[in-house]
């Protein structure tokens, strides 16, 4: 996955997508794991993280939408990615045709 393709994948979405796209365009580092994982193995972990952050009163932009996509995918494959800027970090769930993005 190259930077330009990732920026293009992030073109549609909410605030986390926009901030991630801007961070990438500004030179933030990024990594995409090449070994895909089944979405149904990731969904419970990230659903629990969402519950914990909501209970703590934290707003993780994009997390609820990402969890719903993971649940809907069942055993479909997802690659994890990360974008790291000086004051921001984003978690990416890369699917065959789109990406889900949440701030960390």
Steps between C-alpha positions, in 0.01 A plus 500: 500500500648832403430840654296636206272196488439522873422872476250422222336226706453750782323751275152397618425493868464703815731712708748222578537432126563869430755537778678180397507610136650837599759330721604271213516791255719679754750215512378288793648151512279204427512124496261240365531142614505266203353199678120528501293393798139380512269787596308276741819458705555877519139608563471386865829665599415833345139485624639460854739792444207711382299415813795589724564834331130590503473408869798728569328782314754500216403556140692283256402638163411229255524210746127420516475493120812283474361249751173477304691435177713231668188328638329511160800350321487173691806298399597748225863605500630827641852642511592728787685823445619795699578863426722683747541878504671705773179553701263250344467129438243326286402137477397375156298196403569437131250298300516401137300803384511753784656601828366572848688753708493589868715725711690333779 
